Amino acid sequence: MELTSLDVRTILGLLESGEASSVELTRAYLAAIERLDPRLNAFLAVTPERALERAAAADVAWREGEAGPLCGVPVSLKDMLLTRGVPTTAGSRILAGWAPPYDATAVARLEAAGAVVLGKTNQDEFGMGSSSENSAYGPVRHPTLPGRVPGGSSGGAAAAVAAGLSAAALGTDTGGSVRQPAAFTGLVGVKPTYGRVSRHGVVAYGSSLDQVGPIARTAWDAARLLEVIAGHDPADSTCWPAPPGAYCAAVEAPEGARGLTLGVPREFFVAGMEPAVEESVRAAVARLEEAGARVRPIRLPHTEYAVAAYYLIATAEASSNLARYDGVRFGPRGGDGETLLELYQRSRAEGFGAEVKRRILLGTFVLSAGYYEAYYLKAQKVRSLIRRDFELAFEEVDAILAPTAPTTAFRMGEKTGDPLTMYLADIFTVSPSLAGVPALSTPCGADAEGAPVGLQMIAPWFEEERLLRLAGAWERVRDGGAP
């Protein structure tokens, strides 16, 4: 049995029965990272001593009957999540060598549940990208499809799980950065409702959009991680004051898809999308209907404006959030400029990559005097319309089914020369982000070359249990089991 190919649920069963130890598992994962990661570039920092120490403590906890819900499970963290004493760069040169003095709330909760952190995974710089080619530390490579991207910005997290370098991972999703990499690598990725998971200790990109979410092999695994990290946190004023739901039980709900009304928005099936994506998603919808769900077409009429609105709002927030990186408080200084302005200019010019500079410039422009009302304010009004679209849709349906991305994993370098084409890779994921609703990507097929297709499931605000119930039902239908 290859330990590094197992899902979280199986690992927990082996640890509980004593058939495997956390130290044994952790050593297997660390060996896999050492063997495979030079090719994938999925990790930016590996913490073997810390991991083995925690694994040994997890084995003691199992023996003494004090095991937490993730006790002894090896996981990885996207480099946007602050991890005490471990270099946290957000994929940027401007944070090179910086080690935070505290853990993000989601990280602290993982470790309190007994998880073993193996290290920090590579990503697009500050989460700005859809392919994980924008990292200052080199691109992440797809674990099974040479020459293709693993998606972004949480590409390192997805590649690590898909390659067997981590049993599960935490990523961050601003406009699709958990769901799209999960789709490209054949995994389950969850973006919770905005406010379900604390953002405390997450490097900020777009503060009204950022959410921490799990990437895992199965819906049950993702549900277990979500149960651990969700819940109110007084350190984050946007975190909803409600406990997490029974997400694992929802995955196993015996009613499955029966009785659910599922909407299929015509706006998510657009000209130019890859035929294999549309065929796979429509086939999945048909199979869920056969399993007892009611399916009906719906309209989300303002979807066509979502990408434009997202890239105005997100870049405006990025311009504000990234102003703190000035070469004084964070990051290396760019020489000894004669004036403070020169110091800022040199530090930021040397520390930020091209895509980050592009988004800062765009965000600063749309917030500037004379353009605020024409661009940023109008984008916020469009955001309200998109949210209203979902409100009206959820008066008629229990959940929405759609593609996660318009294509399967594309070729490395294919879109880097055309930023607009790259931005359109997020066309189906940005609407749920703007509305703040929970969404999930799960595998539903593949193209002719074996590249996975992702099925996106979208539920009403704070209905993660319904979302995971549907995901669990789909896995049983897909794998030939009882719905």
Secondary structure by P-SEA (a helix, b strand, c coil): cccccccaaaaaaaaaaccccaaaaaaaaaaaaacccccccccccccaaaaaaaaaaaaaaaaaccccccccccccccccccccccccccccccccccccccccaaaaaaaaabbbbcbbbbcccccccccccccccccccccccccccccccaaaaaaaaaacccccbbbbbcccaaaaaaaaabbbbbbccccccccccccccccccbbbbbbcccaaaaaaaaaaaccccccccccccccccaaaaaaacccccccbbbbbbcccccccccaaaaaaaaaaaaaaaaabbbbbbbbcccccaaaaaaaaaaaaaaaaaacccccccccccccccccaaaaaaaaaaacccaaaaaaaaaaaaaaccccccccaaaaaaaaaaaaaaaaaaaacccbbbbbcccccccccccccccaaaaaacccccaaaaaabbbbbbbbccccccbbbbbbbbbbcccaaaaaaaaaaaaaaaaacccc
